[in-house]
Every structure is written in C-alpha cells, then in structure tokens.
C-alpha cells in the first residue's frame, strides 16, 4: 500500500491546519508526525486514514500486490499498482487514538470477537491469544467499562495492531500506559508491524523511536 499526498491542505473555518503537504508513505516503512500540541498532528493522521476530507490537493491510495486485490489486478501483475477507491480505504486501515472509544458494555472477549467479525485479525491470531498477549486473562470476562484507563488503552492498541490491515495509524499510542504497557506497545510494534505502513502522531520519542522518518507538521503551515 502506498499513500501519496500532493499539495494537500486542511482548514477549519479560515484557519489552515496544514497546507502544501506533499509526501509519499510506503508499505514496510514507519513514519512519525511530530509538532507542538494543537499543531495538527491528529488532523493529518485522520486525513491519511480517509476519515477526514482535505480542502485542497489530493490523496491517492495504491495497492502494490495481490494480497489486497480489489479486482483490477491479475495473476503475474504483483508488482503493478492499482488505485484504491476512497470508499474502500477503511478496509485497509486500523487506527488507535485517545478520542476513539471501545464498546464498554461488552466484555473483552465479546469486544474482540465483535471486532474480528468486521475487521479480521492477522493470520494465526485469535481472541484468546490477544488476551494472553495483553496480560488481561483475569479481566477477560469483565465489562470494559470497569477497566482502568491503562487497560482500556491496551485494548485499543490490540484492536488496531492485530487487525489484518496494511496501514497502522497510531495517535499518542502510549496514553495512560505504565512502564509495562509501554514495553508491551514496543513489543507489539516489533512483532507485528515490520512489513506494514505505520504512522505515529506523537511528541514523545518513546512512542516513535522505531520510526525511520520524521515529519514536523509545523513545516506545513
């Protein structure tokens, strides 16, 4: 999967959040979006995810192999690119962010099974194996609304990273995590994200130190 932004800009009312943003994000690489609080990091991440329209410029999504075939690729054309329609982007994106909620009336098992129903897990991953990796076995049958903020963040990371998507978008992924939680996050990145397109929005190097490229959003005002 390749995401190409050309002269992209987003504004709210008369204020431009970012402008003249031209960049290409490629599968198998990791990127960090940095900048002061309120500078537009989350807005850019949402634009990349396809969940927010931009006001100028363009965003193009291209498939690079038959694993994410949409019908335009054929055998023997694995190295060709196929443009992905905007309405299909959500199938290839998973997002973890503080402003996104989980279904708190469900237990952890119920929530993971529900999520797997519309966005399947990576091959070989099961609900039980996720619960074990999160070290939440004792709370697996408890409603999520009774979880601590750190436990809820682990669940958000799990539904994002374990989804079988080409693109993993992480907005301040270590919010509310303790030292053990941060170590878990870093382990999940190392184990499951090496061959995917990963974009992290953060001011904390602990969250993006694995990223090979850094983008300062303040440079696009």
N, C-alpha and C positions, 0 to 999 in steps of 0.2 A: 504494500500500500504506500502510495506517495501522496502527500498533501501539498499543493502549491498555492501560495497566496501571492497575488500580483496587485501591487498598489492598493492594498486593502485598507479600509478605514471604517471606524465605528464612532458614531456620536450619539449623545443623549441630549435632546433639545439642541442648543447651539454649541455645546462643548464637545470637542473631539477627544475621545478616549485614546485612540491611536490612529495614525494616519500614514499613508505611503509605506505600508508594511509589505515588503516583498521577500518571500522566504520559501524554501522547499524543505519539507520534513519527509524523511525517508525511513522505510521499514528497516529494522535492525539497528537503528541509532536512537540515542536518547538526548533530549534537549531540556534545558532549564530556562524558564521565563522568570527573570528577576526584575526588581524595581521596588520603590517605596510603597508603603501601604496606600491603597487608593489610586495607584498609578494606572490600573487597567489590566493587571495580570490575569485575573479571573475572567474578565470580559474577553480577552484574546483567546483564552482557553475554551470558552463557550463558543466563540466564533469558529474555532478549529473543529470543535465537536459537531458542528452543524446545527446546534440548538439555538443559535442566535444569528440573525441576518446582519450582514455588514451594509454600510450605507454607500460605499464606493469601492471600486476594484472588484476582484473576483477571487473565489476559492475553487480549486479543481482537485477532485479526488480520482486517483487512478489505481486500478488493480494491476499487480505485476505478475501474477501467476494464477494457475487454475484452482488453487485452494479456495479462493474467494470468487469463483466464477459466477457471473451474472447472466451468462448466455451468449456473450459476444466473443468469448474465446473458444478455441477448438484445440484438439489434440495436436501437439507439436508446436504450439504457439506460447509456451510458458513464459518466454522472455519478452513477449509483447505486452503493451499496456492497454487497458480498457477503461474508459471513463465511466465512473460510477454515478448514477443518477442521484441527485440530492436527497430524494425521499428514501433511498436505501442506505444512507450513510450510518444511521443508528444501528444497523445490524453489525457493523464492524468496529464500533466504538464502545468502550466502557469508561466510566468517569467516576472518580471518587472526590467528593468535595464537602466541606463543612456544612454548606447550605442544603445539601441533599439529605433526605430522610429515609430511614428504613421503616418497614411496616411494624410498628412497635407492639401491635396487638398479637402478633404471631410469635411463636417460639423460634429459636434459632433454626431448629430443624425444619419447621414449617416455612420459614422465610427462604432458606437456601433451596428447598425443594420447589417453592413457588418461583423463585428467580431462575432456576435451572429450566423451568418449563418454557420460558420465552427467550432466554439467552443462555444456551447450554454452556456447561463447564468445559474446560480444556480436556483433551482426551486422557482418560485414566483417572480423572479427578471425580470424587464422589462427595456427597454431603458429609458422610462420616469422616472422610479423610481431611476435609476442610476444617471441620470442628476440632479434630485432633491437632492439626497444624496451628490452630488459633489458641490451643490450650484452654478450650471452653467446654470440655466434656461435661463437667458438673453443672453447667448452666444451659445445656443444650435444650432442655425441655421447659425452660423458664421463659416467660414472655420478655421480649426485648425491652419493653418499657421499664423493666426493673433492673436493667443493666446500668453499670456506671458509664460515664462518658467515654472512658478509655476502652471499655468492652465494646461499646457501640462503634467506635472508630475501627476496631479490629474487624467487625462485621462489614463495615463499608469497604475497607480495603479488600476483604475476601471476595465480596460480590463483584468488585472491579477487576482485580488481578486474576482471579480464577475463571472469569468468563472467557470463552473462546473467541476473542476478538483480535484483530490485527493492531488496533490502536488502543493504548492505555493512557488516559489523561488523569493526572493527579494534582489536585489543588490543595496545597498545605496538608499533605498526607499524614503528617505526624501530629496533627492537632489532638490534644488530650492524651497522647500516648506517654507512658512512663518509659524508663530505660529498656525494660524487657520488650515493650511494644515497639520501640524504635528498632531494636535488634531484629524483631520479627519482620518488620517492614523491609529492612535491608536484606534479610534472607529471602523474602518472597520476591523481591526485585531480582536478586541474583539467580534464583532458581527458575523463575517463570517469565522473565521479561527480556532476556538477552536477544531474542530474534524478533522482537516486536518494535513498533514505533511507540516510544514513551516520551511524554511531555510532562514536566513537573513545573507547576507555578508555585514559587516559594521565595522567601528571603532568608531561609535557614539552610546553610550549606549541608547540614546533616541530612536534609531531605533530598538534595540533588547532587551530592558529591560524586555520584556514579555517572552523571551526565557528561557526554563528550563535547557538547556545545552549549553555550550560554547566550541568551538573548536579553538585553536590557530594554524593557518596554519604554523606558524614558527616552530612548533614542528615536522613538517614532511618534512624536507629538507635533 
